[in-house]
């Protein structure tokens, strides 16, 4: 019988012969003897031995207090994510996984028993049983095997887009003014060509007067933004922005059997676009933050979100961007969402964010260079006082071993524990491409998101306005044919056919209109921490 817990969670077993452990090992093990539901990470390592009766665990309710999984390449971080994700799913908690290397799709299939798996299970006292878990597979903009995940430019917001474009602080602020302008004038920014059209209009002869009214947006900076957008789109980035926009509520689902759905976002196809996928991950998190209600402390998280290659998010980020990340991480806990940052060393994560990560799984570090040694010392100092020589321990850990400290049920840090981690029960590797394709196309979400939609938005409106401006104006006292002919018998052609923007271009004076019924245009958009638009469901 498997010791994997399934909903409803049952109380964990007490350690078998913990009283026979060495005194210091017993003291560490007692810090992980929780009464409530918990995830089993592995068994304690002490004095060169693995002690299967000393289980290292993390309480389920504290997993919305965030965490860090760190370690050098090849030390087992991906398998740690898989181990935690499948136990969360078994406890009825939905999980989001960013799959950078493309080998996490195996979580949907039962694992294969082999000598290594059997040996690891015996070492840590694990009753290993192969099991697959309910999963959905996504891909950014449909690049890869997965249901396409897109965002509108309006929804993505200026701060995240500036990070993806590599803009400096001044250019980021100017992009924010462009969004403010488009929001206020009812110009929906659905895809990149919409934003490019708005910036091009503001730098054109017709738009220069409006450009002067936007404090701090110079023609030179607007030109830089326009060139950046053009280059960005030329690199094939346009597919990631558009409609239908992905609804992040899809990430909160459970399967019919009560297990949490594991959402796997495949990223290998965009590995060479690190700023893009890291900011897209942050958009997903920010969108969840905007939409979820406050729930305070919960018995189990609503979602646990694993943010892989986290250093890419923070590299070159502006102060405003980092402040928004910090605030989002701090506040989203009270909405029942836990965030685990996955990276190589804790120094990749800003101190203000790192201070909020209560659960730590630190795999081995390498110390081949002076910089490596400095990183090693800095990492050791981030842990509580320990019975181990952490600098020596962190360089001597094997694959699938880690230094662990988590929050107890009372919220206090547990003793630092060197741990041999359990083996995942799902397949440790990718599923075959044909099986993955069947899972994707067979999903009820595929029909909803697979086909891109290009409806009328800022680009089309500006084009239409430019065409009307180019027409000869009627002589005074005479109406054009279009103005004499009512549309649908209600009002004149000018009243029905001419949008707010067309009046703007022809008159040179901008004025706001109420958002038209059913289209959501004309009222300035409410934006939040990252300048992302609040979704109205």
C-alpha positions in Angstrom: 0.0 0.0 0.0 1.4 3.4 -0.9 2.2 6.0 1.8 1.2 8.7 -0.7 -1.6 10.7 0.9 -4.8 11.4 -1.0 -7.7 13.7 -0.2 -9.0 14.0 2.4 -5.5 14.1 4.0 -4.8 11.8 6.9 -2.6 12.5 9.8 1.1 11.4 9.1 2.6 8.4 10.7 4.9 9.0 13.6 8.6 8.3 13.0 9.3 4.6 13.6 12.3 4.3 15.9 13.2 8.0 16.3 14.1 7.5 19.9 17.0 5.3 18.8 18.6 8.2 16.9 21.7 10.0 18.0 20.9 12.9 20.3 21.6 15.7 17.8 19.8 13.9 15.0 16.8 13.2 17.3 16.6 16.9 18.1 16.5 17.8 14.4 14.0 15.0 13.7 11.7 16.2 16.5 11.4 19.6 14.7 9.7 17.8 11.8 7.2 15.7 13.8 4.1 17.6 12.8 0.6 16.5 13.8 -1.4 17.8 10.8 -1.2 17.0 7.1 2.3 17.4 5.6 4.4 16.6 2.6 7.2 14.1 3.0 10.4 15.4 1.5 12.8 12.6 2.6 14.9 11.2 5.4 17.6 12.9 7.6 21.3 12.6 6.7 23.5 12.5 9.8 27.2 11.7 10.1 27.3 10.2 6.6 24.2 7.9 7.2 20.7 8.2 6.0 18.2 7.7 8.8 14.9 6.5 7.3 13.0 6.8 10.7 13.9 10.5 10.8 11.4 11.9 8.3 11.9 15.5 6.9 8.5 17.0 6.1 6.7 20.3 5.5 3.3 21.1 6.9 0.6 21.6 4.2 -0.8 24.8 5.6 2.5 26.7 5.5 3.1 26.2 1.8 1.4 29.5 1.0 4.3 31.1 3.0 6.5 30.7 -0.1 9.7 29.0 -0.6 13.0 28.6 -2.5 14.4 25.6 -4.3 18.1 26.3 -5.2 21.2 24.5 -6.3 23.7 24.1 -9.1 22.7 22.6 -12.5 22.3 18.8 -12.3 21.8 18.6 -8.5 18.1 17.5 -8.7 16.0 20.7 -8.5 13.6 19.5 -11.2 12.9 16.2 -9.4 12.3 18.1 -6.2 9.7 20.2 -8.0 8.1 17.0 -9.3 8.2 15.4 -5.8 6.5 18.4 -4.1 4.0 18.9 -7.0 2.7 15.4 -7.0 2.2 15.3 -3.2 0.4 18.7 -3.4 -1.9 17.3 -6.1 -2.6 14.2 -4.0 -3.7 16.6 -1.2 -6.1 18.4 -3.5 -3.9 21.4 -4.2 -3.6 22.7 -7.7 0.0 23.3 -8.9 1.7 25.5 -11.6 5.0 24.3 -12.9 7.2 26.3 -15.4 8.9 23.5 -17.4 12.0 25.2 -18.8 13.8 22.0 -19.9 10.8 20.1 -21.1 11.0 17.1 -18.8 8.1 17.7 -16.4 5.4 16.4 -18.6 6.1 13.0 -17.0 4.1 14.0 -13.9 1.0 12.9 -15.8 2.2 9.3 -16.2 3.1 6.6 -13.7 6.8 6.2 -12.9 8.9 3.2 -13.9 10.5 1.1 -11.2 14.2 0.7 -11.7 17.2 -0.1 -9.6 17.9 3.5 -8.7 14.2 4.1 -7.7 14.1 1.0 -5.6 17.4 1.8 -3.9 16.4 5.4 -3.1 13.0 4.2 -1.8 14.7 1.7 0.5 17.2 4.3 1.8 14.5 6.8 2.8 11.9 4.4 4.0 9.5 5.1 1.1 6.8 2.7 0.1 7.1 3.7 -3.6 4.1 3.1 -5.9 4.0 4.4 -9.5 1.3 7.0 -10.1 0.4 9.7 -12.6 -1.4 12.9 -11.7 -4.0 15.0 -13.5 -2.2 17.6 -15.7 -2.9 20.3 -18.3 -0.2 21.3 -20.7 0.3 24.9 -21.9 2.7 26.7 -24.2 3.4 30.5 -24.6 1.5 31.7 -27.7 1.3 28.1 -28.9 5.1 27.8 -29.3 5.5 24.2 -28.4 3.2 21.3 -27.4 0.5 22.9 -25.3 -2.7 24.9 -25.1 -1.7 28.5 -26.2 -1.3 31.0 -23.4 -1.7 34.6 -24.6 -2.1 38.0 -22.9 -3.4 41.2 -24.4 -1.0 44.0 -24.4 -3.5 46.0 -22.3 -3.7 43.2 -19.8 0.1 42.6 -19.7 0.7 46.3 -18.7 3.7 48.7 -19.2 6.0 47.5 -16.4 6.1 43.9 -17.5 6.3 44.8 -21.2 9.2 47.3 -20.6 11.1 44.4 -18.9 10.4 42.1 -21.8 11.6 44.8 -24.3 14.7 45.6 -22.3 13.8 49.3 -21.9 15.6 51.5 -19.4 13.9 53.4 -16.5 13.1 56.5 -18.6 11.7 54.5 -21.5 9.7 52.4 -19.0 8.1 55.5 -17.6 7.4 56.8 -21.1 5.8 53.5 -22.1 3.5 53.9 -19.0 2.4 57.2 -20.4 1.6 55.6 -23.7 -0.6 53.0 -22.0 -2.3 55.8 -19.9 -3.0 57.7 -23.1 -4.4 54.6 -24.9 -6.5 53.7 -21.9 -8.0 57.1 -21.6 -8.8 57.4 -25.3 -10.5 54.0 -25.6 -7.8 52.5 -27.8 -7.7 48.8 -26.9 -4.1 47.3 -27.1 -4.8 43.7 -27.9 -1.6 42.8 -29.7 1.8 44.4 -30.5 0.6 46.0 -33.7 -1.9 47.9 -31.7 0.7 49.4 -29.4 3.0 50.1 -32.3 0.2 51.9 -34.1 -0.5 54.1 -31.1 3.2 55.0 -30.6 3.5 55.7 -34.4 0.5 57.9 -34.2 1.9 59.9 -31.3 5.1 60.5 -33.3 3.2 61.4 -36.6 2.3 64.9 -37.7 -1.3 64.4 -36.6 -0.3 63.1 -33.2 2.5 65.5 -32.2 0.1 67.9 -30.5 -1.1 65.0 -28.3 2.5 64.0 -27.6 3.2 67.5 -26.2 0.3 66.9 -23.8 2.0 63.8 -22.3 4.5 65.1 -19.8 7.8 63.4 -20.0 7.3 61.6 -23.3 9.7 63.0 -25.8 9.7 62.3 -29.5 13.1 60.7 -29.2 12.0 58.3 -26.5 8.8 57.5 -28.3 11.0 56.6 -31.3 13.1 54.3 -29.2 10.0 52.5 -28.0 8.7 52.2 -31.5 12.0 50.7 -32.8 12.1 48.3 -29.8 8.5 47.2 -30.6 9.2 46.7 -34.3 12.4 44.6 -33.5 10.5 42.6 -30.9 7.7 41.8 -33.3 10.2 41.0 -36.1 11.7 38.3 -33.7 8.4 36.5 -33.7 7.2 37.7 -30.3 3.8 38.8 -31.7 2.3 35.4 -31.2 2.5 35.7 -27.4 0.2 38.8 -27.3 -3.4 38.6 -28.4 -6.8 37.0 -27.8 -8.3 34.9 -26.5 -6.5 36.0 -23.4 -5.7 33.2 -20.9 -7.9 33.1 -17.8 -5.6 32.3 -14.9 -8.6 30.9 -13.0 -7.9 27.8 -15.1 -4.9 27.2 -12.9 -7.1 26.7 -9.8 -8.9 23.6 -10.9 -9.2 20.2 -9.2 -9.9 16.9 -11.0 -13.1 14.8 -10.6 -11.3 12.6 -8.0 -10.4 15.6 -5.8 -6.7 15.8 -6.8 -5.3 19.1 -7.8 -4.6 19.7 -11.5 -0.9 20.2 -12.3 -0.6 23.0 -14.9 2.6 22.5 -16.8 3.8 25.5 -18.9 6.2 24.2 -21.5 9.0 26.7 -22.2 11.8 24.9 -24.2 10.6 26.6 -27.4 11.3 30.0 -25.8 14.5 29.3 -23.9 16.3 31.8 -26.0 13.8 34.5 -24.9 14.4 34.6 -21.2 13.0 38.1 -20.5 9.8 37.2 -22.3 9.0 34.0 -20.4 10.1 35.3 -17.0 7.8 38.3 -17.4 5.0 36.1 -18.7 5.3 34.0 -15.5 5.1 37.2 -13.5 2.0 38.3 -15.4 0.3 35.0 -14.6 1.1 35.6 -10.9 0.0 39.2 -11.0 -3.3 38.3 -12.7 -4.0 35.8 -10.0 -3.2 38.4 -7.4 -5.7 40.9 -8.9 -8.5 38.4 -9.1 -8.4 36.3 -6.0 -10.2 37.3 -2.8 -8.5 37.6 0.6 -8.7 34.4 2.6 -6.0 34.8 5.3 -4.6 31.6 6.7 -6.0 28.4 5.1 -5.8 24.7 5.8 -4.2 24.2 2.5 -3.1 26.6 -0.3 -5.4 27.4 -3.2 -2.4 27.1 -5.6 1.3 26.6 -5.3 3.2 28.4 -8.1 6.8 27.3 -9.0 8.7 30.1 -10.7 11.7 28.5 -12.5 14.8 30.3 -13.6 13.8 33.1 -11.2 17.1 35.0 -11.6 15.9 36.0 -15.1 13.0 37.9 -13.6 15.3 40.0 -11.4 18.2 40.6 -13.8 18.3 44.2 -14.9 15.0 45.0 -13.3 14.1 48.6 -12.5 13.4 49.7 -8.9 9.7 50.0 -9.6 9.6 46.5 -11.1 11.4 45.0 -8.0 9.1 46.8 -5.7 6.1 45.4 -7.5 7.5 41.9 -7.3 8.1 42.3 -3.6 4.7 43.6 -2.9 3.0 40.9 -4.9 4.9 38.1 -3.2 4.2 39.6 0.2 0.4 40.1 -0.3 -0.5 37.0 -2.4 0.1 34.8 0.6 -3.1 36.1 2.1 -5.0 35.0 -1.0 -4.0 31.4 -0.5 -1.2 31.2 -3.1 2.3 29.9 -2.4 5.2 30.9 -4.6 8.4 28.9 -4.9 11.3 30.6 -6.7 13.7 28.1 -8.4 17.2 29.3 -9.1 20.9 28.4 -8.6 21.8 30.4 -5.5 19.8 32.5 -3.0 21.7 35.6 -4.1 19.8 35.5 -7.4 16.8 36.6 -5.4 16.6 40.2 -4.0 16.9 40.4 -0.2 13.4 41.8 0.3 11.9 38.9 -1.6 14.2 36.3 -0.1 13.1 37.4 3.4 9.6 36.3 2.6 10.5 32.7 1.6 9.9 30.6 4.7 10.5 27.2 3.1 14.0 26.3 1.8 15.3 23.4 -0.2 19.0 24.0 -1.0 20.7 21.5 -3.3 24.5 21.3 -3.7 26.6 24.3 -4.7 29.8 24.3 -6.6 32.9 26.2 -5.5 35.3 26.3 -8.3 36.0 30.0 -8.6 36.3 32.9 -6.1 32.8 34.1 -7.1 31.5 30.5 -6.3 33.2 30.7 -2.9 31.6 34.0 -2.1 28.2 32.7 -3.2 28.7 29.6 -1.0 29.5 31.7 2.1 26.5 34.0 1.4 24.2 31.0 1.0 25.4 29.4 4.3 24.7 32.7 6.1 21.0 32.7 5.0 20.2 29.6 7.0 19.4 29.5 10.8 22.2 28.3 13.2 22.9 24.7 12.5 24.6 21.6 13.9 26.2 21.1 10.5 29.2 22.8 8.9 27.0 24.2 6.1 29.8 25.4 3.8 31.3 21.9 3.8 27.9 20.2 3.6 26.6 22.3 0.7 29.6 21.3 -1.5 29.4 17.6 -0.6 25.7 16.9 -1.2 24.9 14.3 -3.8 22.3 14.4 -6.5 18.8 14.3 -4.9 20.1 15.5 -1.6 19.5 18.9 -0.1 19.7 21.1 3.0 16.1 21.8 4.2 14.5 24.2 6.6 10.8 25.0 6.6 8.2 26.7 8.7 6.6 24.6 11.5 2.8 24.5 12.0 3.3 27.5 14.5 5.3 29.4 11.8 8.7 29.0 13.4 11.7 27.8 11.3 12.5 24.1 11.7 16.1 23.0 12.5 18.3 22.8 9.4 18.2 19.2 8.1 20.5 17.6 5.5 18.0 15.4 3.6 18.1 12.6 1.1 15.0 13.3 -0.9 12.3 10.8 -1.9 11.9 9.6 -5.5 8.9 11.0 -7.4 6.2 8.4 -8.1 5.4 9.8 -11.6 7.6 9.4 -14.7 11.0 11.1 -14.2 11.2 12.4 -17.8 9.0 13.6 -20.6 6.0 11.7 -21.9 6.2 10.7 -25.6 5.3 13.5 -28.0 2.3 11.6 -29.4 0.8 11.1 -25.9 1.4 14.8 -25.1 -0.3 15.9 -28.3 -3.3 13.7 -27.5 -3.5 15.2 -24.0 -3.4 18.7 -25.3 -6.0 18.3 -28.1 -8.2 16.2 -25.9 -8.4 18.9 -23.2 -11.7 20.8 -22.9 -9.6 24.0 -22.8 -8.1 23.4 -26.3 -11.1 24.6 -28.2 -11.4 27.7 -26.0 -7.8 28.9 -26.5 -6.3 27.2 -29.6 -7.5 29.6 -32.3 -6.2 33.2 -32.2 -8.7 36.0 -32.7 -7.9 39.3 -34.3 -10.8 41.7 -33.6 -11.0 45.4 -34.2 -8.7 47.3 -31.8 -6.4 50.3 -31.8 -4.6 49.4 -35.0 -7.8 49.1 -37.1 -9.3 52.3 -35.5 -6.2 54.3 -36.3 -6.1 53.0 -39.8 -9.7 53.9 -40.4 -9.1 57.3 -38.8 -6.2 58.0 -41.1 -8.2 57.0 -44.2 -11.0 59.4 -43.2 -8.5 62.2 -42.7 -7.1 61.6 -46.1 -10.5 62.1 -47.8 -11.5 65.5 -49.2 -13.7 67.3 -46.6 -17.2 68.4 -47.9 -17.7 72.0 -48.8 -19.5 74.1 -46.0 -23.2 73.5 -46.1 -22.9 70.2 -48.0 -23.0 66.7 -46.6 -21.1 63.7 -48.0 -23.1 60.7 -49.2 -22.0 58.7 -46.1 -23.3 61.5 -43.8 -26.8 61.6 -45.5 -27.4 57.9 -45.3 -28.5 56.6 -41.9 -27.1 53.3 -40.6 -29.9 50.9 -39.7 -32.3 53.8 -39.8 -30.9 55.3 -36.5 -29.1 58.6 -36.7 -26.8 59.9 -39.4 -23.8 58.0 -40.8 -21.5 60.5 -39.1 -23.2 59.9 -35.7 -23.1 56.1 -36.1 -19.9 55.4 -38.0 -17.4 57.9 -36.7 -15.6 56.8 -33.6 -14.2 59.0 -30.9 -10.7 58.7 -32.4 -11.9 59.7 -35.8 -13.4 62.9 -34.3 -10.1 63.4 -32.5 -7.9 63.2 -35.6 -10.1 65.4 -37.7 -10.6 68.0 -35.0 -7.3 67.8 -33.2 -9.0 67.9 -29.8 -9.3 64.8 -27.7 -12.2 64.1 -25.4 -13.2 60.9 -23.5 -16.4 59.0 -24.1 -18.2 56.4 -22.0 -17.2 52.9 -22.8 -19.6 51.6 -25.4 -21.9 48.8 -24.5 -20.5 45.3 -25.0 -17.1 46.4 -26.2 -15.5 47.7 -23.0 -14.0 50.8 -24.8 -13.8 54.4 -23.7 -13.2 54.3 -19.9 -9.7 54.4 -18.5 -8.6 51.0 -17.4 -8.0 50.3 -13.7 -4.4 49.1 -13.3 -2.6 47.5 -10.4 0.9 46.7 -9.1 2.5 46.0 -12.4 0.3 48.3 -14.4 -1.6 45.1 -15.4 -5.3 45.6 -16.2 -7.8 44.2 -13.8 -9.9 41.5 -15.4 -13.6 42.0 -15.3 -15.2 38.5 -15.2 
